[in-house]
C-alpha cells in the first residue's frame, strides 16, 4: 500500500486543507501498480516533533491507525 506524506496542510485558522506541494498524483500511482492507498498524512508540526524525538508511536492520528491495521491484517494467515 501507499502512504502520501506531506499530502496537505490543515489550516487551524480557517479549517481548510491546502496542497502546499501541488495536486496529488497518488491515485494514478496506486492505479498503475494495483496498490491500495493507506493514508494521506498532513504536514503537521506535532508529527514532525514526535519523529524528531523518537516518539512517533505516541502520535494519535486516525490515518496512522488505519495503516497499522491494514498492515497487521495483511500478514495474518
C-alpha positions in Angstrom: 0.0 0.0 0.0 0.9 3.6 -0.4 1.2 6.4 2.2 1.4 10.0 1.0 3.4 12.1 3.4 3.1 15.9 3.5 -0.1 15.4 1.5 -1.7 18.7 2.7 -1.6 21.3 5.4 -4.7 21.7 7.5 -5.0 25.4 8.5 -6.4 25.8 12.0 -7.4 29.4 11.3 -9.9 28.7 8.6 -10.3 24.9 8.8 -9.3 24.4 5.2 -6.8 21.9 3.7 -4.1 23.3 1.3 -1.9 21.2 -1.0 1.4 23.0 -0.5 3.3 20.8 -2.9 0.6 20.9 -5.6 -2.1 18.4 -6.6 -1.6 14.8 -5.6 -0.9 12.1 -8.1 -1.3 9.3 -5.6 -4.4 7.8 -7.1 -2.7 7.5 -10.5 0.3 5.8 -9.0 -1.9 3.4 -6.9 -3.9 2.5 -10.1 -0.7 2.0 -12.2 0.7 -0.5 -9.7 -2.5 -2.0 -8.3 -1.9 -0.8 -4.8 -4.2 0.5 -2.1 -3.9 4.0 -0.7 -3.5 3.5 3.0 -3.3 7.2 4.1 -2.6 10.8 3.2 -0.7 12.3 6.1 -0.8 16.0 6.6 2.1 18.4 7.2 1.8 18.7 11.0 4.4 20.2 13.3 3.3 17.8 16.1 4.1 14.8 13.9 7.5 16.2 12.9 8.3 16.9 16.6 7.3 13.4 17.6 9.5 11.9 14.8 12.5 14.0 15.9 12.0 12.9 19.5 11.7 9.2 18.5 8.1 9.2 19.8 6.1 8.7 16.6 4.4 5.7 18.3 2.8 8.2 20.7 1.0 10.2 17.9 -2.7 9.7 17.8 -3.8 10.0 14.1 -6.7 8.0 12.6 -4.7 7.7 9.3 -1.8 6.1 11.1 -4.1 3.7 13.0 -5.7 2.6 9.7 -2.3 1.9 8.2 -1.2 -0.2 11.1 -4.4 -2.2 11.0 -4.1 -2.8 7.3 -0.5 -4.0 7.6 -1.3 -6.2 10.6 -4.2 -7.8 8.7 -2.1 -8.3 5.6 0.3 -10.6 7.5 -2.4 -12.8 9.2 -2.6 -16.3 7.9 
